[in-house]
Amino acid sequence: MSDTSSAFMKLREDERETRKALIMEAAMSLFESRLFHEIGMRDIAKKAGVSAATIYRYFPSRDDLFVEALIQDMNNIEKLLEEALASGRASIEDLAVAVVDYMIDNEATFQMMCHFMIRGGINPRVMNKFNAVQIYFLNMFDEIVKKAGGTESARFFTQAFFASLTGVVMTFRNFPGRDKEEKRKHMHTLALLIMHDGLTLDSLNKKS
């Protein structure tokens, strides 16, 4: 392949990646401002300034787009947690609060996670991708918990911890009678209680 052909192919690939990124940015913007289940691929295409036919070239279905967004978000979460650990300011308690805050502050990501966790009838190909994302996140968090001074046998602890925090945010994010900051503080308190009880139970199991 000539240098000219190589340069042309690179431009085409760069253009493809740019357009794909624009579509995902449009989708995430819509998810932050509208009810999740009301947004279709035509809405996303219109927001991105492309045709519906174009968007399906990049994402065969809305669920494919969701999974791609989650994969990118895992990279952001991993970077944030690793930076906190590298700074020396991240304890197990800090991580519990950080995970809750991330779920609260990234509404689109949280809704996509819940979508895959509770909805049936999802294309097996897409569901396999989501399961891979979920496993990667749990493995990553195992290592983060260990580095932050947590249990060495982190697998069950991490799974229970993540499931509990997801349930806390799902239950109290729209709880009536409290403003946003009151709800956030309440969820922090519950997260710290879950973490404390989990570490205490793990300690007792090691002694028995």
N, C-alpha and C positions, 0 to 999 in steps of 0.2 A: 504493500500500500504506500502511495506517495505521501510526502509531507503535506501536500495540499489536501489530499483526501483525509488524512488523519486529523488535520486541523478542522476540516468541515464536520467530520463525525463528532469531534469534541464539542464544537459549537452546537450541534444538534442535541447532544446529550445534555449540555449545560442548559439549553433552552427547555428541554423536557423536565429537568429537575427544577428549574425556576417555576415553570407552569404548575408542576405538581405541588411545590411549596405554596404557591399562591392559592391553589384550591384548598389546601389544608388550613391555611391562615383564614380563608373565608369561612370554612366550616367551623373552626374554633370560635371565630367572632360571632357567628350566628348562635352557637351553643351557649354562649355567655349571655345572650340577650333575649333568647326565645325558649319556649318549652321544647325540651329535647325531642319528644316524639312527634312534634308538629313540623319538624324540618326535613324536607326531602332533598333528593339529589338536584332537582330543578332549582330549588332555593339556593343551594350551594353554588351551582353553576352561575346563576344570575349574580350572586354576590361576588364571585371571582371574575366575572366578566368574560365567561366562556360559554360555549353552547353545551347543552345537555349531552350531546353526542361526544363532545370532547372530554367531558369529565369521566364518561364511562370507558374511555381508552386508558385512563390512569387507574380507575377504581371500578371494578366490575359491579360492586354494590356499595351501599352506604356502610355496611359492616366492615368491608375491606378498608374503607377510609378510616373508620373508627380504630381498627387495629393498628394501622399505620401511625395514627396520631398517638396511640398509647405507646408504641415502640419508641417514638421520638421523646415522649414525655418520660419514659423510664431513664433515658440518658440524662435528662435534666435533673430528675430526682437523685440519681446516683451521684452526679456531680455535686449537687448541693450537700448531700450527706457526707461525701468524701472531704469536701472543703471544710465542713464543720468539724470533722474528726481531725483533720490536719492542723487546724487552728488550736487544738487542745481544749476547746471549750464545750465539747459534746459529751455529755454523760448519757446514760440510759434514759434518764428522765427527760433530758433535752430532746432526745430522738423521739420519744413518745409525743411530746408537744409538737415537734416539727412535722411529724406525719399527720397529726390532726389538722394543723394549720394548712398543710399542703392540700388536703382533701377539701377543707373549707374554702380556700382561696382559689382553687382551680376547679370550679364547678363543672366545666365541660368534661374534664378528665374523670372526676368522680362519677358523673352520670354515665359515662361510657363504661366504666368498670362495673357499675351496678347493672347496666344493660346486659352485659355478657354473663354476669353471675346469676341473674334471675330469669332471663328470657329463654324460652325453649324455641326449638325449630330453627336455630341458626345453622347456616351452611357448615357442614363438618370441616371443610377446608379452612374456613375463617375461624371456627372454634378452636381448631388445632393451633392456629397462630396465637390466639388469645391465651390458650393454656401454656404455650411456650413463654409468652410475656409474663404470665403470672408466676410460673416456676422460676424464671430468671429473677424476678423481683424478690421472691421469697429466699432464694439462694443468696442474693446480694444482701438482703437484710440480715440473714444469718451471720454473714461475715461482719457487717456493721455492728451488730449487737455484741459479738465476741470482742471486736476491737475496742468497743466502748466500755469494756469491763463486765460484760454480762456473762451468762452461763456458757460453758463450753459445749453443752449438749443442747444447742439452740433450736433444733428443728421443730419440735412440738411447741416449744415456747413461742417461737416466731409465728408459727401458723395460728396459734390461739390468740396471740397478741394482735396480729394483723386483722383477723376476723372480728375480734372484739372492737378494735378501733373503727373499722368500717361500720359495724353495727351502731356504735356510739354516734358517729357523724350522721348516719342515715336516720337515726331516731330523733336527734335533737337539733339538726340544722334548721328545721322549720317549726320548732316547738313554740306554741303560742304563749303570749304573756311576757316575753323577754325580748330585749333588743339584741342586736348582733353581737355586741361585746359581752353581754351577759351570757348568751348562749355559748360563745367561744370559751369564756372562763369556765363554764360548767363542763364543757367537753374536755378541757384541759384537766380539770379535777378528776374526772372519770378515767381519763387516759393514765394519769399518774397512779390512781388507785389500782387499775388493772396491772400496770407495770410492777408496782410494789407487791401486790398479791402474787403475781406470777414468779417473781424472784424469790419471795419468801417460800412459796411452795416448792420451787426447785431446790432451795437450800435444805428444806426439811427432807426432801426425797433423797438427797445425797447423804444425809446423816443416818437415815433409816436403813 
